[in-house]
Amino acid sequence: MRAGVWTIHTRPQAAGKLTKGTQMMSIDNIDEFIVIDKRIDAAEDRAADAIRESLRDRWEFGRIMLAERKGKKLPDGYLEKLVETIGKSRSELKYRMQFAERYPTEDELANAIGQFPSWAQVIKNLPKQPEDGASPKPKPPHGGRICRRGCRRCRSRTSRTWSCCERHVDG
């Protein structure tokens, strides 16, 4: 037996009526549902606004940190003092600085805020920075895992050569 499709009518002459095919059913407390639904929508809008505001604040924090740099580095002890004073992790503060560096203008920030629904998504899309100025190692295309002989992900379809990694481990 197939489930029917129910429709809540919002036209004034049928407001609060629930129909299924030719059956008509009234929802006596439809106004209560509408009020609650509007509260849910308002709460979701406030949450989205709060996320956008927190992204802007993190960007502004990062811009201030960038302004304190001497060349490409913060003064000695500066980051540690911030960590101690603010109570946030070293990586969180570095992400804020990277965020400001990656999106240097208000327009770019506005685009980023529109693109990323959360701080976690921003972090995920920031380029990975090596610790203490070391040059980053190039990664193979599939996430940096080392291939093992017989890995189909790495082997070229047309030959028996390995195309994605610099080295392989026999396993």
Chimera marker file (.cmm) of the C-alpha trace (Angstrom):
<marker_set name="trace">
<marker id="1" x="0.000" y="0.000" z="0.000" r="1" g="1" b="0" radius="0.5"/>
<marker id="2" x="1.419" y="3.355" z="-1.041" r="1" g="1" b="0" radius="0.5"/>
<marker id="3" x="1.553" y="6.232" z="1.384" r="1" g="1" b="0" radius="0.5"/>
<marker id="4" x="-0.434" y="9.263" z="0.301" r="1" g="1" b="0" radius="0.5"/>
<marker id="5" x="0.875" y="12.790" z="0.031" r="1" g="1" b="0" radius="0.5"/>
<marker id="6" x="-0.529" y="15.232" z="2.573" r="1" g="1" b="0" radius="0.5"/>
<marker id="7" x="-0.626" y="18.948" z="1.896" r="1" g="1" b="0" radius="0.5"/>
<marker id="8" x="-1.170" y="21.773" z="4.380" r="1" g="1" b="0" radius="0.5"/>
<marker id="9" x="-3.017" y="24.596" z="2.653" r="1" g="1" b="0" radius="0.5"/>
<marker id="10" x="-2.058" y="28.192" z="3.334" r="1" g="1" b="0" radius="0.5"/>
<marker id="11" x="-4.666" y="29.925" z="1.136" r="1" g="1" b="0" radius="0.5"/>
<marker id="12" x="-7.100" y="31.863" z="3.358" r="1" g="1" b="0" radius="0.5"/>
<marker id="13" x="-10.145" y="29.804" z="2.348" r="1" g="1" b="0" radius="0.5"/>
<marker id="14" x="-8.340" y="26.494" z="3.127" r="1" g="1" b="0" radius="0.5"/>
<marker id="15" x="-5.816" y="27.566" z="5.773" r="1" g="1" b="0" radius="0.5"/>
<marker id="16" x="-5.107" y="24.837" z="8.295" r="1" g="1" b="0" radius="0.5"/>
<marker id="17" x="-6.699" y="22.143" z="6.186" r="1" g="1" b="0" radius="0.5"/>
<marker id="18" x="-4.732" y="19.000" z="5.491" r="1" g="1" b="0" radius="0.5"/>
<marker id="19" x="-5.715" y="17.164" z="2.336" r="1" g="1" b="0" radius="0.5"/>
<marker id="20" x="-4.983" y="13.694" z="1.082" r="1" g="1" b="0" radius="0.5"/>
<marker id="21" x="-6.511" y="13.076" z="-2.280" r="1" g="1" b="0" radius="0.5"/>
<marker id="22" x="-10.183" y="13.915" z="-1.742" r="1" g="1" b="0" radius="0.5"/>
<marker id="23" x="-10.077" y="13.693" z="2.057" r="1" g="1" b="0" radius="0.5"/>
<marker id="24" x="-10.007" y="16.971" z="3.971" r="1" g="1" b="0" radius="0.5"/>
<marker id="25" x="-8.821" y="17.150" z="7.558" r="1" g="1" b="0" radius="0.5"/>
<marker id="26" x="-8.534" y="20.210" z="9.776" r="1" g="1" b="0" radius="0.5"/>
<marker id="27" x="-5.553" y="20.926" z="12.048" r="1" g="1" b="0" radius="0.5"/>
<marker id="28" x="-7.055" y="22.897" z="14.886" r="1" g="1" b="0" radius="0.5"/>
<marker id="29" x="-3.720" y="24.122" z="16.237" r="1" g="1" b="0" radius="0.5"/>
<marker id="30" x="-2.122" y="25.102" z="12.897" r="1" g="1" b="0" radius="0.5"/>
<marker id="31" x="-1.350" y="28.576" z="14.271" r="1" g="1" b="0" radius="0.5"/>
<marker id="32" x="0.776" y="26.991" z="16.993" r="1" g="1" b="0" radius="0.5"/>
<marker id="33" x="2.780" y="25.064" z="14.389" r="1" g="1" b="0" radius="0.5"/>
<marker id="34" x="3.287" y="28.233" z="12.341" r="1" g="1" b="0" radius="0.5"/>
<marker id="35" x="4.517" y="30.199" z="15.391" r="1" g="1" b="0" radius="0.5"/>
<marker id="36" x="6.965" y="27.450" z="16.370" r="1" g="1" b="0" radius="0.5"/>
<marker id="37" x="8.209" y="27.116" z="12.787" r="1" g="1" b="0" radius="0.5"/>
<marker id="38" x="8.842" y="30.864" z="12.590" r="1" g="1" b="0" radius="0.5"/>
<marker id="39" x="10.827" y="30.659" z="15.861" r="1" g="1" b="0" radius="0.5"/>
<marker id="40" x="12.927" y="27.841" z="14.382" r="1" g="1" b="0" radius="0.5"/>
<marker id="41" x="13.595" y="29.892" z="11.237" r="1" g="1" b="0" radius="0.5"/>
<marker id="42" x="14.562" y="32.932" z="13.332" r="1" g="1" b="0" radius="0.5"/>
<marker id="43" x="16.919" y="30.839" z="15.498" r="1" g="1" b="0" radius="0.5"/>
<marker id="44" x="18.589" y="29.375" z="12.399" r="1" g="1" b="0" radius="0.5"/>
<marker id="45" x="19.037" y="32.870" z="10.970" r="1" g="1" b="0" radius="0.5"/>
<marker id="46" x="20.582" y="34.075" z="14.263" r="1" g="1" b="0" radius="0.5"/>
<marker id="47" x="22.935" y="31.069" z="14.308" r="1" g="1" b="0" radius="0.5"/>
<marker id="48" x="24.054" y="31.738" z="10.729" r="1" g="1" b="0" radius="0.5"/>
<marker id="49" x="24.619" y="35.417" z="11.587" r="1" g="1" b="0" radius="0.5"/>
<marker id="50" x="26.666" y="34.415" z="14.652" r="1" g="1" b="0" radius="0.5"/>
<marker id="51" x="28.860" y="32.131" z="12.543" r="1" g="1" b="0" radius="0.5"/>
<marker id="52" x="29.452" y="34.881" z="9.982" r="1" g="1" b="0" radius="0.5"/>
<marker id="53" x="30.291" y="37.310" z="12.778" r="1" g="1" b="0" radius="0.5"/>
<marker id="54" x="32.730" y="34.869" z="14.401" r="1" g="1" b="0" radius="0.5"/>
<marker id="55" x="34.471" y="34.318" z="11.050" r="1" g="1" b="0" radius="0.5"/>
<marker id="56" x="34.860" y="38.074" z="10.617" r="1" g="1" b="0" radius="0.5"/>
<marker id="57" x="36.214" y="38.397" z="14.179" r="1" g="1" b="0" radius="0.5"/>
<marker id="58" x="38.754" y="35.615" z="13.606" r="1" g="1" b="0" radius="0.5"/>
<marker id="59" x="39.834" y="37.351" z="10.388" r="1" g="1" b="0" radius="0.5"/>
<marker id="60" x="40.228" y="40.667" z="12.207" r="1" g="1" b="0" radius="0.5"/>
<marker id="61" x="42.244" y="38.958" z="14.973" r="1" g="1" b="0" radius="0.5"/>
<marker id="62" x="44.476" y="37.421" z="12.298" r="1" g="1" b="0" radius="0.5"/>
<marker id="63" x="44.968" y="40.788" z="10.577" r="1" g="1" b="0" radius="0.5"/>
<marker id="64" x="46.210" y="42.308" z="13.830" r="1" g="1" b="0" radius="0.5"/>
<marker id="65" x="48.633" y="39.414" z="14.230" r="1" g="1" b="0" radius="0.5"/>
<marker id="66" x="49.858" y="39.891" z="10.633" r="1" g="1" b="0" radius="0.5"/>
<marker id="67" x="50.510" y="43.567" z="11.339" r="1" g="1" b="0" radius="0.5"/>
<marker id="68" x="52.789" y="42.552" z="14.235" r="1" g="1" b="0" radius="0.5"/>
<marker id="69" x="55.032" y="40.385" z="12.051" r="1" g="1" b="0" radius="0.5"/>
<marker id="70" x="58.569" y="41.389" z="11.298" r="1" g="1" b="0" radius="0.5"/>
<marker id="71" x="59.077" y="40.112" z="7.758" r="1" g="1" b="0" radius="0.5"/>
<marker id="72" x="57.349" y="36.737" z="7.726" r="1" g="1" b="0" radius="0.5"/>
<marker id="73" x="57.712" y="35.978" z="11.456" r="1" g="1" b="0" radius="0.5"/>
<marker id="74" x="56.108" y="37.182" z="14.639" r="1" g="1" b="0" radius="0.5"/>
<marker id="75" x="58.503" y="38.602" z="17.248" r="1" g="1" b="0" radius="0.5"/>
<marker id="76" x="60.067" y="35.990" z="19.540" r="1" g="1" b="0" radius="0.5"/>
<marker id="77" x="57.673" y="34.941" z="22.279" r="1" g="1" b="0" radius="0.5"/>
<marker id="78" x="54.726" y="36.853" z="20.800" r="1" g="1" b="0" radius="0.5"/>
<marker id="79" x="52.645" y="33.801" z="19.864" r="1" g="1" b="0" radius="0.5"/>
<marker id="80" x="53.365" y="32.071" z="23.175" r="1" g="1" b="0" radius="0.5"/>
<marker id="81" x="52.307" y="35.196" z="25.105" r="1" g="1" b="0" radius="0.5"/>
<marker id="82" x="49.053" y="35.350" z="23.109" r="1" g="1" b="0" radius="0.5"/>
<marker id="83" x="48.371" y="31.658" z="23.751" r="1" g="1" b="0" radius="0.5"/>
<marker id="84" x="48.923" y="32.193" z="27.471" r="1" g="1" b="0" radius="0.5"/>
<marker id="85" x="46.845" y="35.381" z="27.630" r="1" g="1" b="0" radius="0.5"/>
<marker id="86" x="43.956" y="34.464" z="25.318" r="1" g="1" b="0" radius="0.5"/>
<marker id="87" x="43.721" y="30.806" z="26.269" r="1" g="1" b="0" radius="0.5"/>
<marker id="88" x="43.454" y="29.547" z="22.698" r="1" g="1" b="0" radius="0.5"/>
<marker id="89" x="45.755" y="26.990" z="21.150" r="1" g="1" b="0" radius="0.5"/>
<marker id="90" x="48.782" y="27.881" z="19.108" r="1" g="1" b="0" radius="0.5"/>
<marker id="91" x="47.259" y="26.252" z="16.045" r="1" g="1" b="0" radius="0.5"/>
<marker id="92" x="43.985" y="28.202" z="16.441" r="1" g="1" b="0" radius="0.5"/>
<marker id="93" x="45.889" y="31.480" z="16.467" r="1" g="1" b="0" radius="0.5"/>
<marker id="94" x="47.992" y="30.431" z="13.492" r="1" g="1" b="0" radius="0.5"/>
<marker id="95" x="44.811" y="29.506" z="11.583" r="1" g="1" b="0" radius="0.5"/>
<marker id="96" x="43.421" y="32.961" z="12.285" r="1" g="1" b="0" radius="0.5"/>
<marker id="97" x="46.573" y="34.523" z="10.885" r="1" g="1" b="0" radius="0.5"/>
<marker id="98" x="46.473" y="32.236" z="7.818" r="1" g="1" b="0" radius="0.5"/>
<marker id="99" x="42.818" y="33.127" z="7.280" r="1" g="1" b="0" radius="0.5"/>
<marker id="100" x="43.635" y="36.840" z="7.247" r="1" g="1" b="0" radius="0.5"/>
<marker id="101" x="46.612" y="36.241" z="4.974" r="1" g="1" b="0" radius="0.5"/>
<marker id="102" x="44.628" y="34.091" z="2.536" r="1" g="1" b="0" radius="0.5"/>
<marker id="103" x="41.750" y="36.617" z="2.318" r="1" g="1" b="0" radius="0.5"/>
<marker id="104" x="43.473" y="40.010" z="2.657" r="1" g="1" b="0" radius="0.5"/>
<marker id="105" x="40.622" y="42.286" z="1.514" r="1" g="1" b="0" radius="0.5"/>
<marker id="106" x="37.070" y="42.870" z="2.737" r="1" g="1" b="0" radius="0.5"/>
<marker id="107" x="35.722" y="41.630" z="-0.615" r="1" g="1" b="0" radius="0.5"/>
<marker id="108" x="37.693" y="38.399" z="-0.427" r="1" g="1" b="0" radius="0.5"/>
<marker id="109" x="36.571" y="37.943" z="3.172" r="1" g="1" b="0" radius="0.5"/>
<marker id="110" x="32.931" y="38.443" z="2.176" r="1" g="1" b="0" radius="0.5"/>
<marker id="111" x="33.324" y="35.780" z="-0.528" r="1" g="1" b="0" radius="0.5"/>
<marker id="112" x="34.948" y="33.376" z="1.939" r="1" g="1" b="0" radius="0.5"/>
<marker id="113" x="32.200" y="33.928" z="4.513" r="1" g="1" b="0" radius="0.5"/>
<marker id="114" x="29.615" y="33.197" z="1.833" r="1" g="1" b="0" radius="0.5"/>
<marker id="115" x="31.486" y="30.090" z="0.696" r="1" g="1" b="0" radius="0.5"/>
<marker id="116" x="32.287" y="28.425" z="4.031" r="1" g="1" b="0" radius="0.5"/>
<marker id="117" x="29.480" y="27.564" z="6.462" r="1" g="1" b="0" radius="0.5"/>
<marker id="118" x="31.779" y="27.161" z="9.482" r="1" g="1" b="0" radius="0.5"/>
<marker id="119" x="35.228" y="27.829" z="10.917" r="1" g="1" b="0" radius="0.5"/>
<marker id="120" x="36.023" y="24.127" z="10.522" r="1" g="1" b="0" radius="0.5"/>
<marker id="121" x="35.401" y="24.431" z="6.774" r="1" g="1" b="0" radius="0.5"/>
<marker id="122" x="37.645" y="27.501" z="6.580" r="1" g="1" b="0" radius="0.5"/>
<marker id="123" x="40.461" y="25.629" z="8.354" r="1" g="1" b="0" radius="0.5"/>
<marker id="124" x="40.004" y="22.608" z="6.102" r="1" g="1" b="0" radius="0.5"/>
<marker id="125" x="40.474" y="24.810" z="3.036" r="1" g="1" b="0" radius="0.5"/>
<marker id="126" x="43.483" y="26.782" z="4.252" r="1" g="1" b="0" radius="0.5"/>
<marker id="127" x="46.822" y="25.759" z="2.747" r="1" g="1" b="0" radius="0.5"/>
<marker id="128" x="48.884" y="23.613" z="5.096" r="1" g="1" b="0" radius="0.5"/>
<marker id="129" x="51.777" y="25.558" z="6.616" r="1" g="1" b="0" radius="0.5"/>
<marker id="130" x="55.002" y="23.855" z="7.684" r="1" g="1" b="0" radius="0.5"/>
<marker id="131" x="56.233" y="24.419" z="11.230" r="1" g="1" b="0" radius="0.5"/>
<marker id="132" x="58.957" y="27.007" z="11.824" r="1" g="1" b="0" radius="0.5"/>
<marker id="133" x="59.681" y="27.925" z="8.222" r="1" g="1" b="0" radius="0.5"/>
<marker id="134" x="60.580" y="24.458" z="6.922" r="1" g="1" b="0" radius="0.5"/>
<marker id="135" x="59.750" y="23.922" z="3.282" r="1" g="1" b="0" radius="0.5"/>
<marker id="136" x="56.703" y="21.720" z="2.743" r="1" g="1" b="0" radius="0.5"/>
<marker id="137" x="57.178" y="18.244" z="1.291" r="1" g="1" b="0" radius="0.5"/>
<marker id="138" x="55.274" y="17.603" z="-1.921" r="1" g="1" b="0" radius="0.5"/>
<marker id="139" x="52.446" y="15.131" z="-1.339" r="1" g="1" b="0" radius="0.5"/>
<marker id="140" x="51.232" y="12.441" z="-3.668" r="1" g="1" b="0" radius="0.5"/>
<marker id="141" x="47.806" y="13.110" z="-5.165" r="1" g="1" b="0" radius="0.5"/>
<marker id="142" x="45.895" y="10.735" z="-2.898" r="1" g="1" b="0" radius="0.5"/>
<marker id="143" x="46.626" y="12.229" z="0.488" r="1" g="1" b="0" radius="0.5"/>
<marker id="144" x="50.265" y="11.441" z="1.140" r="1" g="1" b="0" radius="0.5"/>
<marker id="145" x="49.988" y="7.716" z="1.719" r="1" g="1" b="0" radius="0.5"/>
<marker id="146" x="52.926" y="5.652" z="0.551" r="1" g="1" b="0" radius="0.5"/>
<marker id="147" x="51.981" y="3.125" z="-2.101" r="1" g="1" b="0" radius="0.5"/>
<marker id="148" x="52.435" y="-0.572" z="-1.745" r="1" g="1" b="0" radius="0.5"/>
<marker id="149" x="53.093" y="-2.805" z="-4.679" r="1" g="1" b="0" radius="0.5"/>
<marker id="150" x="49.787" y="-3.774" z="-6.202" r="1" g="1" b="0" radius="0.5"/>
<marker id="151" x="47.967" y="-0.622" z="-5.182" r="1" g="1" b="0" radius="0.5"/>
<marker id="152" x="45.522" y="-0.036" z="-8.026" r="1" g="1" b="0" radius="0.5"/>
<marker id="153" x="45.049" y="3.591" z="-7.059" r="1" g="1" b="0" radius="0.5"/>
<marker id="154" x="48.636" y="4.387" z="-8.066" r="1" g="1" b="0" radius="0.5"/>
<marker id="155" x="49.386" y="2.076" z="-10.925" r="1" g="1" b="0" radius="0.5"/>
<marker id="156" x="48.956" y="3.486" z="-14.394" r="1" g="1" b="0" radius="0.5"/>
<marker id="157" x="46.258" y="1.700" z="-16.351" r="1" g="1" b="0" radius="0.5"/>
<marker id="158" x="48.428" y="1.499" z="-19.448" r="1" g="1" b="0" radius="0.5"/>
<marker id="159" x="51.695" y="0.344" z="-17.951" r="1" g="1" b="0" radius="0.5"/>
<marker id="160" x="53.147" y="-1.223" z="-14.836" r="1" g="1" b="0" radius="0.5"/>
<marker id="161" x="54.730" y="2.039" z="-13.713" r="1" g="1" b="0" radius="0.5"/>
<marker id="162" x="53.858" y="3.830" z="-10.503" r="1" g="1" b="0" radius="0.5"/>
<marker id="163" x="52.664" y="7.310" z="-11.292" r="1" g="1" b="0" radius="0.5"/>
<marker id="164" x="51.671" y="9.047" z="-8.066" r="1" g="1" b="0" radius="0.5"/>
<marker id="165" x="54.338" y="8.533" z="-5.424" r="1" g="1" b="0" radius="0.5"/>
<marker id="166" x="57.996" y="9.230" z="-5.047" r="1" g="1" b="0" radius="0.5"/>
<marker id="167" x="58.609" y="5.992" z="-3.191" r="1" g="1" b="0" radius="0.5"/>
<marker id="168" x="56.955" y="2.686" z="-2.520" r="1" g="1" b="0" radius="0.5"/>
<marker id="169" x="57.040" y="0.125" z="0.233" r="1" g="1" b="0" radius="0.5"/>
<marker id="170" x="56.826" y="-3.525" z="-0.586" r="1" g="1" b="0" radius="0.5"/>
<marker id="171" x="54.229" y="-5.046" z="1.588" r="1" g="1" b="0" radius="0.5"/>
<link id1="1" id2="2" r="1" g="1" b="0" radius="0.2"/>
<link id1="2" id2="3" r="1" g="1" b="0" radius="0.2"/>
<link id1="3" id2="4" r="1" g="1" b="0" radius="0.2"/>
<link id1="4" id2="5" r="1" g="1" b="0" radius="0.2"/>
<link id1="5" id2="6" r="1" g="1" b="0" radius="0.2"/>
<link id1="6" id2="7" r="1" g="1" b="0" radius="0.2"/>
<link id1="7" id2="8" r="1" g="1" b="0" radius="0.2"/>
<link id1="8" id2="9" r="1" g="1" b="0" radius="0.2"/>
<link id1="9" id2="10" r="1" g="1" b="0" radius="0.2"/>
<link id1="10" id2="11" r="1" g="1" b="0" radius="0.2"/>
<link id1="11" id2="12" r="1" g="1" b="0" radius="0.2"/>
<link id1="12" id2="13" r="1" g="1" b="0" radius="0.2"/>
<link id1="13" id2="14" r="1" g="1" b="0" radius="0.2"/>
<link id1="14" id2="15" r="1" g="1" b="0" radius="0.2"/>
<link id1="15" id2="16" r="1" g="1" b="0" radius="0.2"/>
<link id1="16" id2="17" r="1" g="1" b="0" radius="0.2"/>
<link id1="17" id2="18" r="1" g="1" b="0" radius="0.2"/>
<link id1="18" id2="19" r="1" g="1" b="0" radius="0.2"/>
<link id1="19" id2="20" r="1" g="1" b="0" radius="0.2"/>
<link id1="20" id2="21" r="1" g="1" b="0" radius="0.2"/>
<link id1="21" id2="22" r="1" g="1" b="0" radius="0.2"/>
<link id1="22" id2="23" r="1" g="1" b="0" radius="0.2"/>
<link id1="23" id2="24" r="1" g="1" b="0" radius="0.2"/>
<link id1="24" id2="25" r="1" g="1" b="0" radius="0.2"/>
<link id1="25" id2="26" r="1" g="1" b="0" radius="0.2"/>
<link id1="26" id2="27" r="1" g="1" b="0" radius="0.2"/>
<link id1="27" id2="28" r="1" g="1" b="0" radius="0.2"/>
<link id1="28" id2="29" r="1" g="1" b="0" radius="0.2"/>
<link id1="29" id2="30" r="1" g="1" b="0" radius="0.2"/>
<link id1="30" id2="31" r="1" g="1" b="0" radius="0.2"/>
<link id1="31" id2="32" r="1" g="1" b="0" radius="0.2"/>
<link id1="32" id2="33" r="1" g="1" b="0" radius="0.2"/>
<link id1="33" id2="34" r="1" g="1" b="0" radius="0.2"/>
<link id1="34" id2="35" r="1" g="1" b="0" radius="0.2"/>
<link id1="35" id2="36" r="1" g="1" b="0" radius="0.2"/>
<link id1="36" id2="37" r="1" g="1" b="0" radius="0.2"/>
<link id1="37" id2="38" r="1" g="1" b="0" radius="0.2"/>
<link id1="38" id2="39" r="1" g="1" b="0" radius="0.2"/>
<link id1="39" id2="40" r="1" g="1" b="0" radius="0.2"/>
<link id1="40" id2="41" r="1" g="1" b="0" radius="0.2"/>
<link id1="41" id2="42" r="1" g="1" b="0" radius="0.2"/>
<link id1="42" id2="43" r="1" g="1" b="0" radius="0.2"/>
<link id1="43" id2="44" r="1" g="1" b="0" radius="0.2"/>
<link id1="44" id2="45" r="1" g="1" b="0" radius="0.2"/>
<link id1="45" id2="46" r="1" g="1" b="0" radius="0.2"/>
<link id1="46" id2="47" r="1" g="1" b="0" radius="0.2"/>
<link id1="47" id2="48" r="1" g="1" b="0" radius="0.2"/>
<link id1="48" id2="49" r="1" g="1" b="0" radius="0.2"/>
<link id1="49" id2="50" r="1" g="1" b="0" radius="0.2"/>
<link id1="50" id2="51" r="1" g="1" b="0" radius="0.2"/>
<link id1="51" id2="52" r="1" g="1" b="0" radius="0.2"/>
<link id1="52" id2="53" r="1" g="1" b="0" radius="0.2"/>
<link id1="53" id2="54" r="1" g="1" b="0" radius="0.2"/>
<link id1="54" id2="55" r="1" g="1" b="0" radius="0.2"/>
<link id1="55" id2="56" r="1" g="1" b="0" radius="0.2"/>
<link id1="56" id2="57" r="1" g="1" b="0" radius="0.2"/>
<link id1="57" id2="58" r="1" g="1" b="0" radius="0.2"/>
<link id1="58" id2="59" r="1" g="1" b="0" radius="0.2"/>
<link id1="59" id2="60" r="1" g="1" b="0" radius="0.2"/>
<link id1="60" id2="61" r="1" g="1" b="0" radius="0.2"/>
<link id1="61" id2="62" r="1" g="1" b="0" radius="0.2"/>
<link id1="62" id2="63" r="1" g="1" b="0" radius="0.2"/>
<link id1="63" id2="64" r="1" g="1" b="0" radius="0.2"/>
<link id1="64" id2="65" r="1" g="1" b="0" radius="0.2"/>
<link id1="65" id2="66" r="1" g="1" b="0" radius="0.2"/>
<link id1="66" id2="67" r="1" g="1" b="0" radius="0.2"/>
<link id1="67" id2="68" r="1" g="1" b="0" radius="0.2"/>
<link id1="68" id2="69" r="1" g="1" b="0" radius="0.2"/>
<link id1="69" id2="70" r="1" g="1" b="0" radius="0.2"/>
<link id1="70" id2="71" r="1" g="1" b="0" radius="0.2"/>
<link id1="71" id2="72" r="1" g="1" b="0" radius="0.2"/>
<link id1="72" id2="73" r="1" g="1" b="0" radius="0.2"/>
<link id1="73" id2="74" r="1" g="1" b="0" radius="0.2"/>
<link id1="74" id2="75" r="1" g="1" b="0" radius="0.2"/>
<link id1="75" id2="76" r="1" g="1" b="0" radius="0.2"/>
<link id1="76" id2="77" r="1" g="1" b="0" radius="0.2"/>
<link id1="77" id2="78" r="1" g="1" b="0" radius="0.2"/>
<link id1="78" id2="79" r="1" g="1" b="0" radius="0.2"/>
<link id1="79" id2="80" r="1" g="1" b="0" radius="0.2"/>
<link id1="80" id2="81" r="1" g="1" b="0" radius="0.2"/>
<link id1="81" id2="82" r="1" g="1" b="0" radius="0.2"/>
<link id1="82" id2="83" r="1" g="1" b="0" radius="0.2"/>
<link id1="83" id2="84" r="1" g="1" b="0" radius="0.2"/>
<link id1="84" id2="85" r="1" g="1" b="0" radius="0.2"/>
<link id1="85" id2="86" r="1" g="1" b="0" radius="0.2"/>
<link id1="86" id2="87" r="1" g="1" b="0" radius="0.2"/>
<link id1="87" id2="88" r="1" g="1" b="0" radius="0.2"/>
<link id1="88" id2="89" r="1" g="1" b="0" radius="0.2"/>
<link id1="89" id2="90" r="1" g="1" b="0" radius="0.2"/>
<link id1="90" id2="91" r="1" g="1" b="0" radius="0.2"/>
<link id1="91" id2="92" r="1" g="1" b="0" radius="0.2"/>
<link id1="92" id2="93" r="1" g="1" b="0" radius="0.2"/>
<link id1="93" id2="94" r="1" g="1" b="0" radius="0.2"/>
<link id1="94" id2="95" r="1" g="1" b="0" radius="0.2"/>
<link id1="95" id2="96" r="1" g="1" b="0" radius="0.2"/>
<link id1="96" id2="97" r="1" g="1" b="0" radius="0.2"/>
<link id1="97" id2="98" r="1" g="1" b="0" radius="0.2"/>
<link id1="98" id2="99" r="1" g="1" b="0" radius="0.2"/>
<link id1="99" id2="100" r="1" g="1" b="0" radius="0.2"/>
<link id1="100" id2="101" r="1" g="1" b="0" radius="0.2"/>
<link id1="101" id2="102" r="1" g="1" b="0" radius="0.2"/>
<link id1="102" id2="103" r="1" g="1" b="0" radius="0.2"/>
<link id1="103" id2="104" r="1" g="1" b="0" radius="0.2"/>
<link id1="104" id2="105" r="1" g="1" b="0" radius="0.2"/>
<link id1="105" id2="106" r="1" g="1" b="0" radius="0.2"/>
<link id1="106" id2="107" r="1" g="1" b="0" radius="0.2"/>
<link id1="107" id2="108" r="1" g="1" b="0" radius="0.2"/>
<link id1="108" id2="109" r="1" g="1" b="0" radius="0.2"/>
<link id1="109" id2="110" r="1" g="1" b="0" radius="0.2"/>
<link id1="110" id2="111" r="1" g="1" b="0" radius="0.2"/>
<link id1="111" id2="112" r="1" g="1" b="0" radius="0.2"/>
<link id1="112" id2="113" r="1" g="1" b="0" radius="0.2"/>
<link id1="113" id2="114" r="1" g="1" b="0" radius="0.2"/>
<link id1="114" id2="115" r="1" g="1" b="0" radius="0.2"/>
<link id1="115" id2="116" r="1" g="1" b="0" radius="0.2"/>
<link id1="116" id2="117" r="1" g="1" b="0" radius="0.2"/>
<link id1="117" id2="118" r="1" g="1" b="0" radius="0.2"/>
<link id1="118" id2="119" r="1" g="1" b="0" radius="0.2"/>
<link id1="119" id2="120" r="1" g="1" b="0" radius="0.2"/>
<link id1="120" id2="121" r="1" g="1" b="0" radius="0.2"/>
<link id1="121" id2="122" r="1" g="1" b="0" radius="0.2"/>
<link id1="122" id2="123" r="1" g="1" b="0" radius="0.2"/>
<link id1="123" id2="124" r="1" g="1" b="0" radius="0.2"/>
<link id1="124" id2="125" r="1" g="1" b="0" radius="0.2"/>
<link id1="125" id2="126" r="1" g="1" b="0" radius="0.2"/>
<link id1="126" id2="127" r="1" g="1" b="0" radius="0.2"/>
<link id1="127" id2="128" r="1" g="1" b="0" radius="0.2"/>
<link id1="128" id2="129" r="1" g="1" b="0" radius="0.2"/>
<link id1="129" id2="130" r="1" g="1" b="0" radius="0.2"/>
<link id1="130" id2="131" r="1" g="1" b="0" radius="0.2"/>
<link id1="131" id2="132" r="1" g="1" b="0" radius="0.2"/>
<link id1="132" id2="133" r="1" g="1" b="0" radius="0.2"/>
<link id1="133" id2="134" r="1" g="1" b="0" radius="0.2"/>
<link id1="134" id2="135" r="1" g="1" b="0" radius="0.2"/>
<link id1="135" id2="136" r="1" g="1" b="0" radius="0.2"/>
<link id1="136" id2="137" r="1" g="1" b="0" radius="0.2"/>
<link id1="137" id2="138" r="1" g="1" b="0" radius="0.2"/>
<link id1="138" id2="139" r="1" g="1" b="0" radius="0.2"/>
<link id1="139" id2="140" r="1" g="1" b="0" radius="0.2"/>
<link id1="140" id2="141" r="1" g="1" b="0" radius="0.2"/>
<link id1="141" id2="142" r="1" g="1" b="0" radius="0.2"/>
<link id1="142" id2="143" r="1" g="1" b="0" radius="0.2"/>
<link id1="143" id2="144" r="1" g="1" b="0" radius="0.2"/>
<link id1="144" id2="145" r="1" g="1" b="0" radius="0.2"/>
<link id1="145" id2="146" r="1" g="1" b="0" radius="0.2"/>
<link id1="146" id2="147" r="1" g="1" b="0" radius="0.2"/>
<link id1="147" id2="148" r="1" g="1" b="0" radius="0.2"/>
<link id1="148" id2="149" r="1" g="1" b="0" radius="0.2"/>
<link id1="149" id2="150" r="1" g="1" b="0" radius="0.2"/>
<link id1="150" id2="151" r="1" g="1" b="0" radius="0.2"/>
<link id1="151" id2="152" r="1" g="1" b="0" radius="0.2"/>
<link id1="152" id2="153" r="1" g="1" b="0" radius="0.2"/>
<link id1="153" id2="154" r="1" g="1" b="0" radius="0.2"/>
<link id1="154" id2="155" r="1" g="1" b="0" radius="0.2"/>
<link id1="155" id2="156" r="1" g="1" b="0" radius="0.2"/>
<link id1="156" id2="157" r="1" g="1" b="0" radius="0.2"/>
<link id1="157" id2="158" r="1" g="1" b="0" radius="0.2"/>
<link id1="158" id2="159" r="1" g="1" b="0" radius="0.2"/>
<link id1="159" id2="160" r="1" g="1" b="0" radius="0.2"/>
<link id1="160" id2="161" r="1" g="1" b="0" radius="0.2"/>
<link id1="161" id2="162" r="1" g="1" b="0" radius="0.2"/>
<link id1="162" id2="163" r="1" g="1" b="0" radius="0.2"/>
<link id1="163" id2="164" r="1" g="1" b="0" radius="0.2"/>
<link id1="164" id2="165" r="1" g="1" b="0" radius="0.2"/>
<link id1="165" id2="166" r="1" g="1" b="0" radius="0.2"/>
<link id1="166" id2="167" r="1" g="1" b="0" radius="0.2"/>
<link id1="167" id2="168" r="1" g="1" b="0" radius="0.2"/>
<link id1="168" id2="169" r="1" g="1" b="0" radius="0.2"/>
<link id1="169" id2="170" r="1" g="1" b="0" radius="0.2"/>
<link id1="170" id2="171" r="1" g="1" b="0" radius="0.2"/>
</marker_set>
